Amino acid sequence: MTSPDRLVRVATARGVTTLTLDSPHNRNALSTPLMTELLAGIAGAVADDAVRVVVLDHTGPVFCSGADLKETAAAYASGSVPAGMLGDVLVAVRQCPKPVLARVAGPARAGGLGLIAAADLAVCAQEATFAFTEVRIGVIPAVISATVLPRLHPRAAAELYLTGDTFDGRRAAEVGLVTAAVPAAELDAAVARYCASLVRGAPGALAGTKELLRRPAATDLRAEIADLSARSTGYFLSDEGREGVAAFREKRPARWVVAVEGGHGEGAG
């Protein structure tokens, strides 16, 4: 049972763990306690073999307002600010071996945008708003650039970083910050469709594909192709690869799909 004073609620069903930011009193700001719980939730999902997908969700009207400025102000005397912990959270989300999907029903600001960009997929309500507000309070979007800049088109990044202007879900999709923007009434259905697709992927293959997506640009094409060919062969010869090919040929669900969906097709068990 979830403790009533927790800032991140954890729920798992049918292969999907949902980590819900539950600190609406401060607009789900990235306080040290919230980030600590979020890191623990991600670690728990990674360690659970039954979990195939992680969804980042939120309570209240705001997805995430960024750094907890009240906590930051109180920390000035120590010479350290809680924003430094944000890097650990972004790394945990980005390097999670399981697909991470952000469900964004409301506004996100500053560090909250870094969290969205770190996720593999992000679906937002068209009505949601976004802004890189750092320059307006005298700081820069430094840590979040590690996840945000690879997503954004360069001209859009310059405009949005330097102006701090607010933009909506449609623009967020146009510039690459989110995967898709849908009407608010359709948000849950869109998230469910993505999750239904993701759980059909083999766990090892999903993790390996995420590694491919993080690979830096190749400088030696021949060496790159040789490495990728070896990886491809390894996956075809793996237990998952053999099972996937057999399932395709036998026109049945693969065992990892049956395990999540609860079906009883041939070869289940």
GUTI-758734 format. One record per residue: residue number from 1; y negated, z, x of N, C-alpha, C in turn. Coordinates in pm, whole numbers. Layout:
<pts>
(NUM,(Y,Z,X),(Y,Z,X),(Y,Z,X)) ...
</pts>
This chain:
<pts>
(1,(120,0,85),(0,0,0),(-124,0,88)) (2,(-224,-78,50),(-346,-88,128),(-434,34,107)) (3,(-484,91,218),(-574,206,209),(-705,161,146)) (4,(-763,245,56),(-885,204,-13),(-1005,189,79)) (5,(-1001,251,199),(-1115,242,289),(-1098,134,395)) (6,(-996,53,382),(-976,-55,478),(-1079,-164,457)) (7,(-1117,-231,565),(-1216,-338,560),(-1152,-476,560)) (8,(-1023,-482,590),(-949,-608,585),(-819,-582,510)) (9,(-805,-643,394),(-683,-626,315),(-582,-731,355)) (10,(-456,-693,358),(-347,-782,401),(-246,-797,288)) (11,(-214,-920,255),(-113,-948,152),(-32,-1069,194)) (12,(99,-1062,174),(187,-1172,214),(275,-1213,97)) (13,(282,-1344,72),(368,-1397,-34),(405,-1540,-1)) (14,(531,-1572,-15),(582,-1709,1),(536,-1773,132)) (15,(545,-1695,240),(516,-1749,372),(369,-1749,410)) (16,(281,-1700,323),(137,-1702,351),(84,-1559,357)) (17,(23,-1524,469),(-46,-1396,479),(-195,-1420,459)) (18,(-252,-1346,365),(-396,-1356,338),(-465,-1232,393)) (19,(-560,-1255,481),(-642,-1148,537),(-778,-1155,470)) (20,(-808,-1058,388),(-929,-1061,307),(-1034,-966,362)) (21,(-1147,-1021,405),(-1259,-938,449),(-1310,-862,327)) (22,(-1306,-730,334),(-1337,-648,216),(-1442,-543,251)) (23,(-1559,-592,290),(-1671,-503,321),(-1797,-558,254)) (24,(-1791,-572,121),(-1902,-637,51),(-2034,-561,59)) (25,(-2029,-431,89),(-2154,-352,94),(-2247,-402,203)) (26,(-2191,-462,310),(-2276,-520,415),(-2248,-669,433)) (27,(-2206,-732,325),(-2181,-877,321),(-2076,-920,424)) (28,(-1973,-837,436),(-1861,-866,527),(-1908,-892,669)) (29,(-2007,-813,713),(-2058,-827,849),(-1949,-794,951)) (30,(-1961,-853,1068),(-1860,-837,1172),(-1885,-709,1251)) (31,(-1856,-597,1187),(-1866,-467,1253),(-1744,-447,1342)) (32,(-1755,-348,1431),(-1641,-318,1518),(-1518,-277,1436)) (33,(-1531,-191,1335),(-1411,-156,1256),(-1350,-278,1185)) (34,(-1434,-363,1128),(-1379,-480,1059),(-1309,-573,1157)) (35,(-1370,-598,1272),(-1307,-688,1370),(-1178,-628,1424)) (36,(-1175,-495,1441),(-1053,-429,1487),(-940,-450,1387)) (37,(-970,-433,1260),(-868,-452,1156),(-827,-599,1145)) (38,(-922,-689,1163),(-889,-831,1156),(-796,-871,1269)) (39,(-822,-820,1389),(-733,-848,1502),(-593,-794,1475)) (40,(-584,-675,1417),(-454,-617,1385),(-383,-700,1280)) (41,(-457,-749,1182),(-396,-832,1078),(-342,-963,1133)) (42,(-416,-1023,1224),(-369,-1148,1285),(-244,-1122,1367)) (43,(-247,-1015,1447),(-131,-981,1530),(-7,-955,1443)) (44,(-27,-888,1331),(85,-863,1241),(143,-990,1184)) (45,(57,-1084,1147),(103,-1212,1092),(178,-1293,1198)) (46,(130,-1288,1321),(196,-1361,1430),(335,-1304,1454)) (47,(348,-1172,1446),(475,-1107,1476),(578,-1121,1365)) (48,(535,-1157,1246),(625,-1166,1131),(679,-1308,1117)) (49,(809,-1324,1143),(870,-1457,1137),(865,-1519,998)) (50,(849,-1437,896),(845,-1490,759),(709,-1553,726)) (51,(610,-1526,810),(475,-1579,785),(461,-1715,851)) (52,(418,-1813,774),(399,-1949,825),(252,-1988,834)) (53,(169,-1928,747),(28,-1964,735),(-55,-1837,720)) (54,(-174,-1839,779),(-269,-1728,764),(-393,-1780,693)) (55,(-434,-1712,586),(-555,-1748,513),(-660,-1640,535)) (56,(-781,-1680,573),(-894,-1588,585),(-974,-1596,456)) (57,(-984,-1486,383),(-1050,-1483,254),(-1156,-1374,255)) (58,(-1222,-1353,143),(-1325,-1250,137),(-1343,-1200,-5)) (59,(-1388,-1077,-17),(-1432,-1023,-145),(-1584,-1031,-149)) (60,(-1640,-1018,-268),(-1785,-1024,-281),(-1836,-1166,-272)) (61,(-1966,-1184,-294),(-2022,-1319,-298),(-2040,-1384,-162)) (62,(-2034,-1306,-53),(-2061,-1359,81),(-1933,-1363,164)) (63,(-1907,-1476,229),(-1789,-1485,316),(-1808,-1393,436)) (64,(-1915,-1414,511),(-1942,-1330,628),(-2086,-1353,672)) (65,(-2161,-1244,688),(-2303,-1255,723),(-2328,-1257,873)) (66,(-2221,-1253,952),(-2239,-1253,1098),(-2232,-1112,1153)) (67,(-2298,-1091,1266),(-2294,-961,1332),(-2351,-851,1242)) (68,(-2297,-732,1258),(-2348,-616,1185),(-2474,-569,1258)) (69,(-2591,-608,1207),(-2716,-580,1278),(-2751,-431,1275)) (70,(-2708,-358,1174),(-2731,-214,1171),(-2654,-147,1285)) (71,(-2529,-187,1301),(-2448,-132,1411),(-2506,-175,1545)) (72,(-2553,-299,1552),(-2611,-351,1676),(-2734,-269,1715)) (73,(-2823,-244,1620),(-2943,-167,1650),(-2909,-27,1700)) (74,(-2807,34,1639),(-2767,169,1679),(-2706,171,1818)) (75,(-2653,56,1861),(-2584,49,1990),(-2677,17,2107)) (76,(-2803,-15,2080),(-2894,-54,2187),(-2904,52,2297)) (77,(-2900,177,2259),(-2915,286,2357),(-2805,284,2462)) (78,(-2688,235,2422),(-2575,233,2516),(-2575,111,2605)) (79,(-2659,13,2573),(-2664,-110,2653),(-2554,-207,2621)) (80,(-2478,-180,2514),(-2369,-268,2472),(-2382,-293,2324)) (81,(-2346,-414,2281),(-2354,-446,2139),(-2219,-494,2090)) (82,(-2186,-470,1961),(-2054,-504,1908),(-2026,-654,1905)) (83,(-2130,-736,1916),(-2108,-880,1914),(-2013,-924,2025)) (84,(-2003,-843,2131),(-1914,-880,2241),(-1769,-888,2200)) (85,(-1730,-816,2096),(-1591,-816,2048),(-1558,-942,1970)) (86,(-1661,-1013,1926),(-1639,-1133,1847),(-1555,-1236,1923)) (87,(-1574,-1242,2054),(-1496,-1336,2134),(-1347,-1314,2119)) (88,(-1305,-1187,2115),(-1162,-1157,2100),(-1111,-1208,1965)) (89,(-1194,-1193,1862),(-1153,-1239,1729),(-1140,-1391,1726)) (90,(-1238,-1461,1784),(-1233,-1607,1783),(-1112,-1659,1860)) (91,(-1081,-1595,1972),(-962,-1636,2049),(-835,-1612,1968)) (92,(-827,-1498,1902),(-708,-1466,1823),(-687,-1566,1711)) (93,(-794,-1606,1644),(-783,-1704,1536),(-749,-1841,1592)) (94,(-822,-1883,1694),(-803,-2017,1749),(-665,-2035,1812)) (95,(-615,-1932,1879),(-487,-1943,1949),(-369,-1890,1868)) (96,(-393,-1852,1745),(-282,-1811,1659),(-181,-1925,1651)) (97,(-52,-1900,1677),(45,-2010,1675),(76,-2062,1535)) (98,(24,-1992,1436),(45,-2034,1296),(-86,-2090,1242)) (99,(-79,-2191,1155),(-201,-2248,1101),(-287,-2143,1031)) (100,(-417,-2149,1056),(-512,-2057,994),(-607,-2139,906)) (101,(-623,-2097,782),(-708,-2165,686),(-813,-2068,635)) (102,(-939,-2107,642),(-1048,-2023,591),(-1083,-2067,449)) (103,(-1087,-1971,358),(-1130,-1995,220),(-1271,-1938,205)) (104,(-1367,-2025,186),(-1508,-1985,189),(-1570,-2009,52)) (105,(-1586,-1903,-25),(-1640,-1917,-159),(-1790,-1891,-165)) (106,(-1845,-1835,-57),(-1986,-1801,-59),(-2050,-1816,77)) (107,(-2174,-1770,94),(-2250,-1793,216),(-2182,-1741,342)) (108,(-2211,-1809,451),(-2168,-1766,584),(-2285,-1787,679)) (109,(-2303,-1695,769),(-2412,-1702,864),(-2364,-1669,1004)) (110,(-2428,-1728,1102),(-2411,-1691,1241),(-2263,-1674,1280)) (111,(-2223,-1551,1317),(-2086,-1529,1361),(-1981,-1567,1259)) (112,(-2018,-1560,1131),(-1924,-1604,1028),(-1889,-1750,1042)) (113,(-1982,-1831,1092),(-1956,-1972,1112),(-1861,-1993,1231)) (114,(-1871,-1904,1330),(-1776,-1911,1441),(-1634,-1884,1394)) (115,(-1620,-1792,1300),(-1489,-1760,1243),(-1434,-1879,1165)) (116,(-1518,-1943,1086),(-1476,-2061,1010),(-1434,-2173,1104)) (117,(-1512,-2196,1208),(-1481,-2304,1302),(-1354,-2276,1381)) (118,(-1323,-2149,1404),(-1202,-2115,1479),(-1076,-2146,1399)) (119,(-1085,-2142,1266),(-970,-2171,1182),(-931,-2319,1196)) (120,(-805,-2348,1178),(-758,-2487,1187),(-811,-2570,1071)) (121,(-813,-2511,954),(-862,-2577,834),(-960,-2482,765)) (122,(-1059,-2539,698),(-1153,-2456,622),(-1192,-2531,497)) (123,(-1181,-2463,384),(-1220,-2521,256),(-1329,-2433,198)) (124,(-1439,-2495,157),(-1550,-2417,103),(-1589,-2468,-34)) (125,(-1659,-2383,-107),(-1721,-2426,-231),(-1844,-2509,-196)) (126,(-1866,-2615,-270),(-1983,-2699,-243),(-2111,-2618,-250)) (127,(-2109,-2514,-333),(-2229,-2432,-352),(-2252,-2331,-239)) (128,(-2153,-2310,-154),(-2167,-2215,-44),(-2278,-2262,50)) (129,(-2345,-2167,113),(-2450,-2204,208),(-2417,-2150,346)) (130,(-2475,-2217,446),(-2446,-2186,585),(-2576,-2192,665)) (131,(-2584,-2117,775),(-2700,-2127,863),(-2669,-2059,996)) (132,(-2715,-2123,1103),(-2711,-2063,1236),(-2846,-1994,1254)) (133,(-2852,-1868,1217),(-2980,-1797,1209),(-3020,-1729,1340)) (134,(-2942,-1745,1446),(-2964,-1670,1568),(-3106,-1683,1623)) (135,(-3157,-1808,1635),(-3288,-1825,1698),(-3397,-1754,1619)) (136,(-3376,-1731,1492),(-3479,-1667,1410),(-3488,-1516,1430)) (137,(-3387,-1460,1499),(-3395,-1317,1534),(-3400,-1299,1685)) (138,(-3429,-1408,1758),(-3451,-1397,1901),(-3328,-1398,1988)) (139,(-3215,-1446,1936),(-3093,-1457,2016),(-3041,-1600,2008)) (140,(-2926,-1625,2068),(-2870,-1760,2068),(-2726,-1756,2017)) (141,(-2677,-1868,1961),(-2539,-1873,1911),(-2441,-1896,2025)) (142,(-2434,-1801,2116),(-2359,-1822,2240),(-2208,-1817,2221)) (143,(-2155,-1701,2180),(-2009,-1684,2172),(-1947,-1783,2075)) (144,(-2010,-1802,1960),(-1950,-1889,1858),(-1950,-2035,1899)) (145,(-2029,-2071,2000),(-2031,-2211,2044),(-1895,-2257,2093)) (146,(-1815,-2163,2141),(-1681,-2199,2190),(-1597,-2264,2081)) (147,(-1614,-2220,1957),(-1537,-2279,1847),(-1620,-2376,1764)) (148,(-1752,-2352,1755),(-1835,-2436,1668),(-1864,-2572,1727)) (149,(-1905,-2577,1854),(-1950,-2705,1910),(-1841,-2812,1913)) (150,(-1715,-2778,1937),(-1611,-2883,1929),(-1595,-2941,1789)) (151,(-1641,-2869,1688),(-1629,-2916,1549),(-1747,-3004,1508)) (152,(-1868,-2970,1552),(-1989,-3032,1502),(-2023,-3163,1573)) (153,(-2079,-3257,1498),(-2137,-3376,1559),(-2256,-3332,1643)) (154,(-2275,-3388,1764),(-2380,-3339,1854),(-2521,-3336,1794)) (155,(-2563,-3441,1723),(-2698,-3443,1665),(-2712,-3332,1560)) (156,(-2607,-3314,1480),(-2612,-3209,1378),(-2617,-3072,1443)) (157,(-2542,-3054,1552),(-2543,-2926,1621),(-2683,-2892,1671)) (158,(-2750,-2990,1731),(-2886,-2966,1781),(-2980,-2929,1667)) (159,(-2972,-3004,1558),(-3060,-2978,1444),(-3036,-2838,1386)) (160,(-2910,-2806,1359),(-2879,-2682,1289),(-2895,-2560,1379)) (161,(-2862,-2572,1507),(-2881,-2461,1600),(-3030,-2430,1621)) (162,(-3111,-2535,1638),(-3250,-2515,1676),(-3339,-2478,1559)) (163,(-3309,-2528,1441),(-3393,-2498,1325),(-3353,-2371,1253)) (164,(-3226,-2338,1255),(-3178,-2225,1178),(-3181,-2250,1029)) (165,(-3200,-2377,989),(-3212,-2409,847),(-3079,-2391,774)) (166,(-3090,-2366,645),(-2973,-2348,559),(-2922,-2483,511)) (167,(-2789,-2497,504),(-2728,-2620,453),(-2611,-2584,362)) (168,(-2573,-2678,276),(-2471,-2646,176),(-2333,-2693,218)) (169,(-2236,-2672,130),(-2098,-2705,160),(-2074,-2852,187)) (170,(-2144,-2937,113),(-2128,-3081,135),(-2169,-3119,277)) (171,(-2283,-3065,320),(-2329,-3095,456),(-2232,-3036,559)) (172,(-2180,-2918,531),(-2084,-2856,623),(-1963,-2946,645)) (173,(-1918,-3013,538),(-1806,-3106,551),(-1848,-3231,626)) (174,(-1968,-3281,600),(-2016,-3402,666),(-2026,-3384,817)) (175,(-2070,-3267,863),(-2091,-3247,1006),(-1967,-3193,1077)) (176,(-1860,-3162,1003),(-1735,-3121,1065),(-1710,-2972,1072)) (177,(-1800,-2892,1015),(-1779,-2747,1020),(-1661,-2705,934)) (178,(-1644,-2770,818),(-1531,-2740,730),(-1449,-2867,706)) (179,(-1327,-2847,662),(-1237,-2958,634),(-1276,-3028,505)) (180,(-1308,-2948,403),(-1339,-3004,271),(-1430,-2909,195)) (181,(-1515,-2968,111),(-1600,-2891,20),(-1568,-2935,-121)) (182,(-1539,-2839,-207),(-1498,-2872,-344),(-1580,-2787,-442)) (183,(-1586,-2826,-569),(-1652,-2740,-667),(-1588,-2601,-667)) (184,(-1669,-2499,-690),(-1620,-2362,-683),(-1497,-2340,-771)) (185,(-1494,-2403,-887),(-1382,-2385,-980),(-1252,-2443,-925)) (186,(-1261,-2529,-827),(-1143,-2595,-770),(-1101,-2538,-635)) (187,(-1173,-2436,-587),(-1148,-2385,-453),(-1007,-2329,-437)) (188,(-964,-2244,-528),(-832,-2183,-515),(-721,-2287,-521)) (189,(-737,-2388,-604),(-636,-2493,-614),(-628,-2573,-484)) (190,(-744,-2598,-423),(-746,-2673,-297),(-679,-2594,-186)) (191,(-707,-2463,-180),(-644,-2378,-80),(-492,-2375,-102)) (192,(-450,-2364,-227),(-307,-2359,-258),(-238,-2488,-217)) (193,(-305,-2603,-236),(-244,-2731,-196),(-224,-2737,-45)) (194,(-324,-2694,29),(-309,-2695,175),(-196,-2602,218)) (195,(-190,-2483,160),(-85,-2389,198),(53,-2444,165)) (196,(66,-2510,49),(194,-2568,10),(238,-2675,110)) (197,(143,-2748,164),(176,-2850,264),(211,-2785,398)) (198,(135,-2686,437),(155,-2625,569),(289,-2554,580)) (199,(335,-2487,474),(462,-2415,484),(581,-2509,495)) (200,(561,-2636,473),(671,-2732,486),(692,-2775,631)) (201,(598,-2739,718),(613,-2771,859),(705,-2672,928)) (202,(779,-2719,1028),(866,-2629,1105),(780,-2534,1188)) (203,(813,-2405,1189),(729,-2309,1262),(703,-2345,1408)) (204,(807,-2382,1479),(790,-2419,1620),(708,-2545,1637)) (205,(729,-2641,1548),(654,-2766,1555),(507,-2745,1521)) (206,(479,-2657,1427),(340,-2626,1395),(270,-2563,1516)) (207,(337,-2469,1581),(278,-2406,1699),(256,-2508,1810)) (208,(354,-2596,1829),(341,-2699,1933),(231,-2798,1901)) (209,(215,-2831,1774),(109,-2922,1734),(-28,-2859,1756)) (210,(-40,-2729,1729),(-166,-2661,1755),(-200,-2665,1904)) (211,(-98,-2655,1990),(-123,-2668,2134),(-176,-2807,2168)) (212,(-119,-2909,2105),(-168,-3045,2128),(-315,-3058,2089)) (213,(-351,-3000,1978),(-488,-3010,1929),(-588,-2940,2020)) (214,(-538,-2844,2100),(-627,-2771,2191),(-629,-2831,2331)) (215,(-549,-2933,2356),(-542,-2990,2491),(-675,-3052,2532)) (216,(-717,-3030,2655),(-839,-3096,2702),(-816,-3245,2719)) (217,(-923,-3321,2726),(-912,-3466,2746),(-842,-3496,2878)) (218,(-754,-3596,2876),(-676,-3631,2995),(-763,-3706,3096)) (219,(-739,-3679,3223),(-806,-3754,3329),(-711,-3855,3392)) (220,(-582,-3834,3376),(-479,-3925,3429),(-389,-3964,3312)) (221,(-410,-4083,3256),(-339,-4124,3137),(-189,-4131,3159)) (222,(-145,-4184,3274),(-1,-4196,3297),(65,-4058,3302)) (223,(2,-3964,3370),(58,-3829,3379),(57,-3763,3241)) (224,(-48,-3790,3165),(-58,-3734,3030),(55,-3785,2943)) (225,(80,-3915,2946),(186,-3973,2864),(323,-3922,2908)) (226,(343,-3907,3038),(471,-3855,3087),(494,-3713,3036)) (227,(390,-3631,3038),(402,-3493,2990),(430,-3491,2840)) (228,(357,-3574,2764),(375,-3576,2620),(512,-3632,2581)) (229,(560,-3728,2658),(693,-3782,2631),(800,-3676,2650)) (230,(784,-3596,2755),(880,-3487,2780),(874,-3384,2667)) (231,(754,-3355,2620),(741,-3262,2508),(808,-3318,2383)) (232,(786,-3445,2356),(844,-3508,2238),(997,-3501,2243)) (233,(1053,-3533,2358),(1198,-3528,2374),(1250,-3387,2350)) (234,(1178,-3289,2405),(1220,-3151,2388),(1223,-3108,2243)) (235,(1124,-3152,2167),(1122,-3115,2025),(1231,-3187,1945)) (236,(1257,-3313,1977),(1365,-3384,1908),(1501,-3319,1935)) (237,(1518,-3265,2056),(1646,-3204,2094),(1656,-3057,2055)) (238,(1546,-2998,2005),(1548,-2857,1968),(1626,-2837,1838)) (239,(1658,-2712,1809),(1728,-2681,1684),(1646,-2727,1563)) (240,(1515,-2704,1568),(1429,-2748,1457),(1431,-2899,1444)) (241,(1421,-2967,1556),(1419,-3113,1552),(1549,-3169,1495)) (242,(1660,-3115,1539),(1790,-3162,1489),(1804,-3136,1339)) (243,(1758,-3015,1297),(1765,-2981,1154),(1672,-3070,1073)) (244,(1553,-3096,1124),(1458,-3181,1051),(1508,-3322,1034)) (245,(1566,-3380,1138),(1622,-3515,1129),(1739,-3519,1032)) (246,(1826,-3416,1040),(1941,-3410,950),(1896,-3398,804)) (247,(1795,-3313,780),(1745,-3294,644),(1686,-3424,589)) (248,(1615,-3496,674),(1557,-3623,631),(1666,-3723,595)) (249,(1768,-3731,679),(1876,-3827,655),(1958,-3789,531)) (250,(1973,-3659,508),(2052,-3612,395),(1969,-3593,268)) (251,(1839,-3623,277),(1748,-3615,162),(1750,-3478,97)) (252,(1734,-3376,180),(1730,-3237,133),(1617,-3166,205)) (253,(1572,-3053,152),(1469,-2975,221),(1525,-2917,351)) (254,(1443,-2911,454),(1484,-2845,578),(1498,-2696,553)) (255,(1575,-2628,637),(1603,-2486,615),(1477,-2401,613)) (256,(1377,-2437,696),(1256,-2355,698),(1177,-2368,568)) (257,(1189,-2482,500),(1123,-2498,370),(1195,-2417,264)) (258,(1328,-2422,264),(1408,-2346,168),(1380,-2198,182)) (259,(1363,-2150,307),(1340,-2008,332),(1211,-1961,266)) (260,(1109,-2047,262),(980,-2009,204),(977,-2031,55)) (261,(1029,-2146,11),(1018,-2183,-129),(1129,-2124,-216)) (262,(1233,-2072,-152),(1338,-2007,-228),(1432,-2102,-297)) (263,(1436,-2228,-248),(1524,-2328,-309),(1668,-2309,-267)) (264,(1754,-2389,-325),(1898,-2377,-295),(1959,-2512,-266)) (265,(1880,-2596,-197),(1931,-2729,-165),(2045,-2723,-65)) (266,(2112,-2834,-47),(2223,-2842,48),(2175,-2800,186)) (267,(2252,-2722,252),(2218,-2679,388),(2133,-2554,390)) (268,(2102,-2497,274),(2022,-2375,273),(2104,-2258,324)) (269,(2032,-2160,377),(2102,-2042,421),(2040,-1985,547)) 
</pts>
